[in-house]
Amino acid sequence: MMELMKMTKKIRFMETVLRDGHQSLVATRMSTPEMLPILKKMDEAGYDALEVWGGATFDACLRYLNEDPWERLRTIRSEVKHTKLQMLLRGQNLLGYKHYPDDVVESFIRKAIENGIDVIRVFDALNDLRNLKTSFKAIKKYGGHCQGTISYTTSEVHNNDYYLKLVAQMETMGADSICIKDMAGILTPKTVFELVSALKKSTVLPIHVHTHCTSGIAEMTYLMAAQAGADGIDCAISPFSGGTSQPATESMAIALEEMGYDTGLDLEVLKEIADHFRPIKEDFRSKGLLNPKVMDVEPNTLLYQVPGGMLSNLLSQLKEAHQEDKYEAVLKEIPAVRKDMGYPPLVTPLSQMVGTQAVMNVVSGERYKMVPKEIKDYVKGSYGKSPAPLSEEIKQKIIGDEETCTVRPADLIEPGMAAFKKETEAYAETTEDVLTYALFPNLAEPFLRKKKDPFYDVPIQNVTIILP
């Protein structure tokens, strides 16, 4: 400890409250007006970056908040003058759940950067780098910081050598920094120390670590990451920390400062930021939007390598089927399905797909008797290359003799921007509007029509005219 106290090393914080913090705890329901009053103060806190966009924010703005997500980004950028703004992007999936054409991906990234994003953390659910090729190229082309991201998981094939090779390839592709993204909260202190130490020896790129508190070990994981030389960690200001979110910004800052690290953070400013968000959290609690379950510690996450949100979704599915007694059996089936599928990381959309298949296997009483379309598409290679090869027996059982995709999936998708522009010419006024429609057409059309004509959705009334 005395040696730690003598050293001084910088470690920077990325604040997640404006994106992942409220996405994890209150399903991304925080509105722009709730963020706006504190943005200038957040710009003074000494953060390396503020995560403000991406993930589910785009969908939630349209679906629940009646907000234009592009306008939110522009509003935040107008208030935050000094701190980098960061977003999370799902590679070829952008912010949706399917692959989009290359021209849509490039246009989206261009507009994200033009509207204020500095850092784009980009990942692929399968760590298939072919699905990141277009994103990397566009981020670099339009002057953004490209943070190449490991979707962290564990399996027979996911070891340090696997991740070291992945990072080496990302570096060759032009990544400016690397993020170890542990979406499930399964990255243990020992493992993160070994992985970060190995990466610091193999690359000059800055290493950032992202995890969740779901399993109860996140703070220990961050401390060991720091000791191994990590350059940055993701935290959430205390009112929106813990549970399925990240560790508290203030607590981690105090702990690391005491151990001799320079965090660059102003603790007095952090207190003001926490004071702003505390009543907002209480309001969500009083409205029932903060489910107490998301604050539970779930060690089963470590035992079954299943994200906390996925655990609650499984329980919900089983309750609907009146099969709650099968919960433990489903948890045991998930690793088996994941092995059959070539060990995909359990991140959106793969976590939902694997979980649903496990439920079907257990409830039906026969493995792969029922198979969702998404699993069939995955086995065909439509999502990309599985981390480990699938057995011919599994392929035969799920898709029979159907052909599989051996090329980059997006190579099979025709350019789409011209068609999207034509489809939306009656109500899309900007390229941003067209992109909103491209990603979420069912949500975007009524939103954009009403944005152009506030009375468009008011039904025409039958009027009886009485002549004199």
Order of alpha helices (4+ residues) and beta strands (2+ residues): alpha-beta-beta-alpha-alpha-alpha-beta-alpha-alpha-beta-alpha-beta-alpha-beta-alpha-beta-alpha-beta-alpha-beta-alpha-beta-alpha-alpha-alpha-alpha-alpha-alpha-alpha-alpha-alpha-alpha
